[in-house]
Amino acid sequence: MFTELKKIVMPIGVSGDESGVSAVIAAEIAPYVDKVYNDALGNLIAFKKGKGKKPKKLMFAAHMDEIGFMASFIDEKGFIRVSRLGGINYTAAAFTEVIFKNGTKGVLVPEARITQRDYRPENYYVDIGAKSRKDAMRRVKIGDTCHVAPNLFKLSGSRVAGRPIDDRIGCMMLVEAAKAVKEYENDTYFVFTVQEEVGVRGAKTSAFSITPDYAVAVDIGGAGDMPSCAPLAVNLGDGIAIKLKDAMVICNPVMVGMMKEIAADRGVPYQLEILEGGGTDTCMLQQAAGGCIAGALSVPTRYGHSAVEVIDMNDVAGGIRILAGLCETKLN
Ligand SMILES: [Zn+2]
């Protein structure tokens, strides 16, 4: 699974410009579904017909986009100011290597006079090594996007680290679930959404057009087992987390119950997640059109939105089995 994940982690796909990663995922999932297409906003939708006369519509969503930056101003010395795309952790983003879509590399740094306590978006700039504005503009134009360099490497045992694991891990889980399903009971839509990091926008339009009966978002979640972190009953390696609530959603008890049951039947360990903050595509799936029965799976993750997000691949494997189980369960 590490190799499969790395393939999906490496392409750039900051919010609003996900075409690169979309092409990679489309090629991966196409052999396992009936149809693959992009909608007007850029969401990638892979459809597999269910058996029987009037199968229910089941939708999965994982977001393809990653947090990043857009060049907004280039000063006379060639230093580039950037506008943020998504919830940037500026402490984690300080002194990192960034890469523009055309391959130009730079370093993202705070102004020298700024102390760590005062890290703010407006105090950051990208240094691509240019000698002047003219020199910089040969390689970077206003509106060009960049991201913190992608990376994926193995830690001890089944743990891996890197970025953007949020939410390429969810994308990989959808692809792997599509490969694993034996027989589809429901009309199933694997949706790789855009612009989640800037306000769950892709989930809104895709769910509105699909109008699913049941929906599950897969994204990273929290972990509560690091030194002096906030209390959270989720540990890395103790199983995939079935979400109960976060700041933007209360998951439907029917979906929560169904996922628990599939996990129990198939011997998949799971945990229950309650996050005080944050939100995922789930909130939009739940509210699309007339609403649907929605839930979410969260991959327990340490250090989200940093260059060293850490997960346990055993949790991921369990999550894939629950997703495949939902596809094989006749929904009414
Ligand atoms: Zn995410």
Residues whose N, C-alpha, C, O or C-beta is under 5 A from the ligand:
A	BS01	ZN	D166 D167 D219 I220
